[in-house]
Amino acid sequence: MSIFKRIKNIMAKPEPVKAEKSILSLTPGDVCEVSLVTYQVTGSSRNRSRNAVVLTLQDGTDIRYLSIEERERTVFALYEQIDGRLDTFDEVPTTLELDDRAYHMEENYSGMIAASGKTPFMMGGEQYVWQYQSDDMKLLRVEWLDGRFMLYVGESVLPADVRVIRGA
């Protein structure tokens, strides 16, 4: 190696260290683990005004949805899609009964989302969300965007049960 190449290598700036991905910054192609099950992230819907993301996760043929919201602490919920429909988003009830379980509305909100990868809503826009909880701590989530309803049932996940395995 010539003396000039050695001097050039000494003077060159080192490459910046890549920041590790956090669970909120996962994108399609990344891999994460939720409750000891490994999933590939295939899509994400981000609501920046709420600092929230819903990741579409796939393990073989199983598809789940991980809702993550950064509040005073990070809140996780794992959902699966169910069949169902509502007539209009103007008349979403405060109590829903599904499979002999009553769900009570915890909160509802709307906001602009940006979707990437494979998600139930292939493009962003203003999304309306209603979140419910039953007396036995089961969760129900209703989403509406561009005239389409999506319903999900799930449960809360402890932060210790969620970890990033590999970022793309």
C-alpha positions in Angstrom: 0.0 0.0 0.0 1.4 3.4 -0.9 2.0 6.1 1.6 -0.7 8.3 0.0 -3.4 5.6 0.5 -2.3 5.2 4.1 -2.6 8.9 4.7 -5.9 9.0 2.9 -7.2 6.2 5.1 -6.0 8.0 8.3 -7.6 11.3 7.2 -10.9 9.7 6.1 -13.9 10.1 8.3 -15.2 6.8 9.8 -18.5 5.6 8.5 -21.3 6.6 10.9 -22.7 3.9 13.1 -26.1 2.8 12.0 -28.7 3.4 14.6 -30.5 0.2 15.8 -34.1 0.0 14.7 -36.7 0.6 17.4 -40.0 -1.2 17.2 -41.6 2.1 16.1 -39.3 2.4 13.1 -39.8 -1.1 11.7 -40.6 -1.2 8.0 -41.5 -4.0 5.5 -38.8 -6.6 5.4 -37.8 -6.3 9.0 -38.3 -9.2 11.5 -39.6 -9.0 15.0 -40.7 -11.3 17.8 -44.0 -10.9 19.6 -44.8 -13.3 22.5 -42.2 -15.8 21.4 -43.5 -15.9 17.7 -41.2 -14.6 15.0 -42.9 -12.5 12.3 -41.8 -10.7 9.2 -43.1 -7.1 8.9 -45.0 -6.9 5.5 -46.6 -3.5 5.9 -47.1 -0.5 8.2 -49.6 2.3 8.7 -48.2 5.3 10.5 -50.2 8.0 12.3 -47.5 10.6 13.1 -49.8 12.9 15.0 -50.4 10.2 17.6 -46.9 8.7 17.4 -48.5 5.4 16.5 -48.0 2.6 14.0 -49.9 -0.6 13.1 -47.5 -3.2 11.7 -48.8 -6.0 9.4 -47.0 -9.1 10.6 -46.8 -12.5 8.8 -45.7 -15.9 10.1 -46.3 -18.4 7.4 -49.9 -18.0 6.4 -50.9 -16.3 9.7 -51.4 -12.5 9.5 -51.5 -10.4 12.6 -51.5 -6.7 13.3 -49.3 -5.1 16.0 -50.6 -1.8 17.2 -47.8 0.3 18.9 -48.5 3.7 20.4 -45.9 5.8 22.2 -47.5 7.6 25.1 -46.1 8.1 28.6 -45.1 4.5 28.0 -45.2 2.4 24.9 -48.5 0.5 24.5 -48.7 -2.7 22.4 -51.7 -4.7 21.2 -51.7 -7.7 18.9 -54.8 -8.1 16.7 -56.2 -10.5 14.1 -58.8 -9.5 11.5 -62.4 -10.7 11.8 -65.3 -10.6 9.5 -67.9 -8.0 10.2 -69.3 -4.7 9.0 -70.9 -1.6 10.2 -73.3 0.5 8.1 -71.8 4.0 8.5 -69.0 5.6 10.4 -71.3 8.3 11.7 -73.2 5.7 13.7 -70.6 3.5 15.4 -72.1 2.4 18.7 -70.4 2.9 22.1 -71.1 -0.8 23.0 -70.6 -3.7 20.6 -71.6 -7.3 21.4 -69.6 -9.9 19.5 -69.5 -13.7 20.3 -71.4 -13.2 23.6 -68.8 -10.6 24.8 -69.7 -7.0 25.3 -67.0 -4.4 24.2 -67.2 -0.9 25.5 -65.6 2.0 23.7 -62.4 3.2 25.3 -61.5 5.9 22.7 -62.1 7.1 19.2 -59.9 9.3 17.0 -59.1 10.2 13.5 -55.9 11.2 11.8 -53.9 11.1 8.6 -52.0 7.8 8.0 -49.2 6.9 5.6 -49.3 3.2 4.5 -46.4 1.2 3.1 -46.2 -2.4 2.1 -49.1 -4.8 2.4 -51.7 -3.2 4.7 -55.5 -3.4 4.8 -55.7 0.1 3.4 -53.3 0.3 0.5 -53.0 4.1 0.5 -52.9 6.7 3.1 -55.6 9.2 4.0 -57.8 10.2 6.9 -58.5 7.2 9.0 -61.1 6.9 11.8 -60.4 4.4 14.6 -62.6 3.2 17.5 -61.0 1.1 20.2 -63.0 -1.1 22.6 -62.3 -3.2 25.6 -64.3 -6.0 27.2 -64.6 -6.7 30.9 -62.2 -9.6 30.5 -59.6 -7.4 28.9 -60.1 -8.5 25.3 -59.7 -5.7 22.7 -61.7 -4.8 19.6 -60.5 -2.3 17.1 -62.6 -0.8 14.3 -61.0 1.2 11.5 -62.6 3.2 8.6 -60.9 4.7 5.6 -62.3 5.5 2.2 -65.6 3.8 2.8 -64.2 0.6 4.1 -64.5 -0.9 7.6 -61.9 -3.3 9.1 -62.6 -5.1 12.4 -59.9 -6.7 14.6 -60.0 -8.6 17.9 -56.9 -9.0 20.1 -55.3 -8.4 23.4 -52.6 -6.3 25.1 -49.0 -7.4 24.8 -46.4 -6.6 27.5 -43.4 -4.5 26.2 -41.0 -7.2 27.3 -42.7 -9.7 24.9 -41.9 -7.5 21.8 -38.4 -7.2 20.4 -36.7 -6.4 17.1 -34.8 -9.3 15.7 -33.4 -7.9 12.4 -33.8 -4.6 10.7 -33.7 -4.5 6.9 
